[in-house]
Amino acid sequence: MTMPLATPDFRRLLAIYLVNGIASAVPATLVLFFIRDRLEAPAFEPLFLASYFAAGALSIPLWVRAVSRFGLARCWLAGMLLAIAVFAWAALLGSGDVAAYTVVCVLSGIALGADLTLPGAMLAGVIQRAGHAGRGEGAYFGWWNFATKLNLALAAGLALPALQWFGYAPGGRGDHALTALTLAYCVLPCLLKLAAVALLYLTWIRPAERLA
C-alpha cells in the first residue's frame, strides 16, 4: 500500500484530485437546499438532476476526442475552468430562475464529464510510467477510491456545519440565510476549484512543458 505514495507523480495527482473532488462534492451535498430555498423550485428537481447527469454522460465522448488534440491535463483544466464560470453565474440566480439554472446544470454536467473521464486516464498513465502496471494497480486504485470517499465525507462534514454556523437551516429564506447558502453552494466550490487549477498547472502542466 505504500508503493503509490512513494511515487511523486501519484502524490501530485492525488492532491489535485482531492481538492477538485471536494470542490465538486460541496455543491452535490447542497444542491437540493439551493433548489428549494434559493430558487424556490422544488418541482423542477427532476429536470435539474436529469439535465446534469445527461450532460455529464453525453459529454464524455467529447472530452475523449478533445484529449487527442489538447492532452489530458489541459482538458481537465478546461473542465475545471468551465465549472468555475458556471458556479460564479449560479451565484447570481434567485427565485424562479428555472431556465437559467437548467443551463447551469447542463454546463456543470459537461464539466462533470471531464472529472469522470480524465483523472482516471491520468492515473493509468502514472501507473504505467512508474513501471507498476500489472502488479500495483490495486494499491493505486485503493488510495484513489479512498480519496473519493474522503471528498464526500469532508464536503458533508464541513459544508453542513458551516451553513448552520452562519445561520442557515433547511427551509430558511431570509436574506442572511440565503447569502450563507449561496456562498457555500457557489463561492466555496469556485475557490476550491481555483486551488485545484493552480495545483494542476503549477505541479503538472508547467513541469511537463519544461521537459518538452
Secondary structure as the mmCIF struct_conf table of DSSP 4:
data_model
#
loop_
_struct_conf.conf_type_id
_struct_conf.id
_struct_conf.beg_label_comp_id
_struct_conf.beg_label_asym_id
_struct_conf.beg_label_seq_id
_struct_conf.end_label_comp_id
_struct_conf.end_label_asym_id
_struct_conf.end_label_seq_id
TURN_TY1_P TURN_TY1_P1 MET A 3 MET A 3
HELX_RH_3T_P HELX_RH_3T_P1 PRO A 4 ALA A 6
HELX_RH_AL_P HELX_RH_AL_P1 PRO A 8 PHE A 33
HELX_RH_PI_P HELX_RH_PI_P1 PHE A 34 ARG A 38
BEND BEND1 LEU A 39 LEU A 39
HELX_RH_3T_P HELX_RH_3T_P2 PRO A 42 PHE A 44
HELX_RH_AL_P HELX_RH_AL_P2 GLU A 45 PHE A 70
HELX_RH_AL_P HELX_RH_AL_P3 LEU A 72 ALA A 90
TURN_TY1_P TURN_TY1_P2 ALA A 91 LEU A 92
TURN_TY1_P TURN_TY1_P3 SER A 95 GLY A 96
HELX_RH_AL_P HELX_RH_AL_P4 VAL A 98 ARG A 129
TURN_TY1_P TURN_TY1_P4 ALA A 130 GLY A 131
TURN_TY1_P TURN_TY1_P5 ALA A 133 ARG A 135
BEND BEND2 GLY A 136 GLY A 136
HELX_RH_AL_P HELX_RH_AL_P5 GLU A 137 TRP A 165
TURN_TY1_P TURN_TY1_P6 PHE A 166 GLY A 167
TURN_TY1_P TURN_TY1_P7 PRO A 170 GLY A 171
BEND BEND3 GLY A 174 GLY A 174
HELX_RH_AL_P HELX_RH_AL_P6 ASP A 175 THR A 182
HELX_RH_PI_P HELX_RH_PI_P2 LEU A 183 VAL A 187
HELX_RH_AL_P HELX_RH_AL_P7 LEU A 188 LEU A 200
HELX_RH_PI_P HELX_RH_PI_P3 TYR A 201 ILE A 205
HELX_RH_AL_P HELX_RH_AL_P8 ARG A 206 LEU A 211
#
